């Protein structure tokens, strides 16, 4: 017997989060997501996405035992921007039982229909900065806290339920070279002189102040045409700055400035591009107790953040304004970051999930030894 219950209490949310960790406890490639971060994302008082989103959470039980979970999400801002009526399904995990997956999807469909939606898409989070897409290739590659990881049977369930592909993302594993590729170094030097573009590091004080806001406003411009993206609000930006930039190793974050456009407020020039990376927390998270910081989880994450005790760096965000992308500004970005990766002893870089149609970003890896190791897919169906 399958039963699906709406959940809302703090204790129920904790079980909702922990269900995935328990489901993947024997998967050698899975990592628990950071429990505190998951709690904040699902909390309607703490997540600023709820300024324009609404959601409900469900747990499925088979014969009285936990068997699956899902979130039904409506992002009204994205729906308005993309002229659609979509309900999203996210946080979608379940045992290999099609009755369970179907019961969960049906709950999302019921929720969407009651809100006058006509299409269901997912897996998607509240906003584009959340994890999105279902893993369809790369099950034997170590997961990260920034991307979805799931069993191979997930996609088979969705396809059996009538879902079809809506979008694909790929992730590439890049070998960090011993030297910056000669061609890239020459391009960096040439366009730097020709267009007066320079790579800069910013201080924590700058990022926690006006520059953090400027950075995400540039991100909004760079990502505006990407799948299901909706512009980040200042409240969302403030949370992202506090949660991520506030703890980051700033040597692993590079900004590109157009020094032709210096002003009193911006003596470096106009901010036109960025690259944000973190040491991979995958191994550290596997040493925590279900992604929880206490009692000793914080120590493993701190060691990775401060002492880089991993051979892999996660390249999370890349963006260059279109008019500067055409000038080759990406080369300046990678030239700077690679030198820091070499200094810290990283040998591999896992890229962010990139849309398979985004040739501009995908072509950036032409100078390196790189291979596609993961493919994630979003699905859609009519209600």
N, C-alpha and C positions, 0 to 999 in steps of 0.2 A: 504493500500500500504506500502510495506517494502522497505526502502532505507538504504544502508550501505555506510558510507563515511570514507575514510582514514583521520585521524586527526594528526596534528603535531604542531600547534602553542601552545604557553604557555597557552592561554585562553582555547583552546580546551582540552589540557591535564588536566587542572583544572576541566573542566566539566566531563571528562573521570573519574577522581578520585572521584568526588562528586556524580556521578551517583549511585555508590554502596551505599553510605551513605543515599541518598534519598530513594533508593529502600528498605532499611532495617530500615527505621526510626520508624516503628511500631513493629519491632521484639524485644521482651524484652531480648533476649539472644545475639543479635548482638552488636558489638562494632565497632566504626569507626577506621580505621587504621590511623596511624599518617600521616597527610597530607604531611608534609615536607619530611618524609621518602619515601613516594610514589613518590613524585616529583623527588627526587634524583634517585630513582631506574629506572624511566622511561626516565631520561635525558641521552642522548647518550654521553654527555660530562662529566657527573659526575659519571656514573656507570662504574667501571672498567671492568665489565663483557662484555662490548661492545668491548673490545680488541679482543674477539673471538666469540661474538654473533652479530646477526643482528635481527632487529625486525620492525614491523609496527603495528600501533594501529588503531582500527576501532570502530566507533559508529554506532548503528542501530537506525533507526527512523521509527516509525509506524504512518502513517497519520500526519507526521511532528513533532511528539513528540518523545523524547528520549526513547528508549525501550531496549537497551542493549549495551554491550561493549565487546571487546575481544582484546587481544594482540597475534600476530603471531610472534613466536620467533624461531630462529635457533641457537642452541649452537653447533658450529662447533667442538669445543674441545671435548664435550661429544660424538658427533656423531663419531668422529675419534676413541676415546677411546673404545666405545662400538660397533664399526663397524656397524653403522646403518645410515640411511638417514631419520631422523625424524624432522618434524616441530612440535613445541610445541604450544598449545593454553593455555593462561593464562589470568589473570584479566578478567575472564569470568563470566559475570553477565547479567541477562536478565529477562524480565517479563515472566509470564507463557503463552507463545505463541510460539508454535513450529515453526511457520514460521520465527519468530525472531531468535531463537536459531539456526535454520538451515541456515539462511542467514549469520549469523556470522561465523559459522563453515565452510561454503562454502568459505568464504573469506580467512580463514586460509588455507584451502585446495588449493585454487587457488595460494596463495602466495607460499606455499610449493612446489606445482607442478612446478611453474615457476623457482624454485631454485633446481630442480631435486631431491626433496625429494620423498619418496614412502610411508611414514607412518606418521600419525598424533597421538600425545600423549598429555595427559594433564588431569586436569589442572596442569601446571608446570610453574615455574618462569624461570628466566634466568639461575640460578645455584641452586644447591642443598640447599644452605642456605636460599633460598627464600621459601615462602609458596608453598606447593605442595599438590595435592590430593583434591578431592571433598568430602565434608561431606556426608556420607550415613547412619550414625547412630549417635545419640547424639544431635539432633536438639534442645532439651530442656535444654541443658547444656550451661552455660555462655561461650561465645566465648573469644578468646584471640587475641592480635595483632600479634601473631606469627603463627597462623594457619588459614586456610580457614574456613569460616562459610557460609553456603548457605541454601536456601530453599529446602525442600524434592523433589520438582518437577524437580530440575536440573538433577539428575541422570536418571530420567524417560525420559527426553528429549534426553539425550545422547544415552541411550539404544534403543530408538525408531529410532535414526539416525544410528544405526548399530555399535555402539561402544561396546567393551567388556572390562572386567577387565584386567588391566595390573599389578597392584600392590596395596596392602592394607597396611595402617599404622593404628596403634591404639594408643590411649592416655589413660593413667590410672590416676585415682584420688586416691591418697595415703593419708591415715589418718596419721598425724604425731603423733607418740606415745609419751607418757609422759616420757618414759625412752628409751634409746637406747636398742633394743632387746638384751637380754643376749647372745644369740648365736652369734650375729653379733659382739658384744663387745669382746667376747672371740676370735673369728676368727681374728679380727683386731689386737688384742694384739699378737696373735700367729704368724701371717704372717709378722707383723711388725718386730718382733724379728728374725724370721727365715731368712727373705730376706732383712732386713734392709730397708724397705720401710716406708716412713713417709709422712704425710699430711703437706703441707705448705701453708701459705698465702703469696702473693706477694704484694709489694707496687705498687702504681700507676706509680712511676718512673720506676720500673722494667718492668711493663707491657707495658708501652709506649715506652720502649726501646727494648732490644734484646729478653727479655722473651716473649713478645707478639708474635714476629715472631716465636720463638721456639714452643709456644703453638699451633699455627695454623699449623705448620709443623707436629706436632704430630697428630693433628686432621686429616690432609691429610692422614696419614698412617692408622689411626683408621677407617676412613670412605671410604677408597679407593674401597672397594667391594660393597658398598651400591648402591642401585638403582639409575642409571643415575648420579652418583657422578662424578665430574671432579675436579681435584686438584686445590685448590685455589692458585692464583698467589700472588706474594708479593704486588702488587698494591691492590688487593682485601683484602689481610690481613691488610694492613695499614688502609684501610677505615673501616674495621670491628673493629679494635683496637680503632680507634678514635671515632667511632659512639657508641660503646657499652662498651668496657672495660674502656674507658676514663671517663664514668659517673657511672660505676657500684659501688655497695656496695661490696667492696672487701672481706668482711666477708662471702659473699654468693658465693664466687668462691674459689674452693679448687683445689690444684694441688698435685699430688703424685710424689715424687722423689725417685729414687733409690740411697741411700746414699753410696752404694758401689762404685759409679762411680763419686765421687767428683773430680772436676778439679779447676784450678785457675779461669777459666772463669765461672764455675758453681759450687760454693761452696756448694750448696744444694744437688748436685748430678745430675743425668740425669732425665729430665722430662719424665714421662712415663704414666701419666694419668691426667684427669681433670674433673671437674664438674662445670658448670656455671649456676647460677640461679638468677632470678630477682623477686622482689615482683610483684604480678599480677597487671598490669596496666588497667585491664578491666573496673573496676568501675570508675577509674579516666578518662579514655578515653570517657566514656559515659557522663561525665560532661563537656567535651569540646564542642566547636562549630564545628561539622563535622571533629574532629580530628586535629583541628588547635591549635597551641600553643598560639596564641594571640586572644583576649587580656588577658584572664585569664586561658587558658588551661595549660600553663606551671606550674601554681600554684598547680593544682590538681596532675599533674605528679610528681612534686617535693615533695609534701607531702607523696606520696606513696614511692618514692625512698628513702627519708631521714628518714621518721617517720613510715614507714611500716604500714600505716593505712588500711590494708587488712588482711584477715585471710588466704589468699592463696599465695603460692609461685610457680612460674613457673620454672620448671627444664628444661632448654633449651638445654644444650649440655652435653653429657656424653661420655667420651672416655677413654679407657685404652688400651695400646698396647697389641696385642694378647698374647705375651709370658708372660705378667704380669697379664692379665685377667685370665689365667689358674692358676695362683698362688693365686687368690682370692683378688686381689688388689681393686676390686670394693667395698669390705666391708670397707676398710679404707676411701674411698671417702664418702660413705654414713654415716659412723660413725661420721665424722667431720661435714658434712653439717647438719645432723639432730640436732646436739647440737646447732648449730646457729639458726636453724628454731625454736627450742624450746625457745631459749633465746629471739627471736624477737616476739614470740607469734603466729607464724603461726600454724594453725591446719590442713591445707590441702596442698598437693603438687600436681600440675598437671604436669605430665611427658611430655617430648617432644614426638612428633609423632614417634613411633617406628615401623619398619617393622614387620608385623605379623610373619614373618619367622625368625626374629632375636632372637633366643632363649636365646642367651647369655645375652642380655640386659633385655629381659622380665623376665628372672629368677632372676634378681637382686632384684625384689620386693617380693620375696617369704617370707621375714622376716616381711612383713608389711600387714596391712589390706588395700587391694587395689582392685579396680574394674575398668574394662574397661568402659569408659564413652563416648568415641568418636571413630569413625572409618572413615578414609578418604581413597578415592580410586582414582587411576589414570586409565584412559581409553585409549584405542588405537583403531585405525581403519586404513585400507589401503586407500591410496588416490585413 
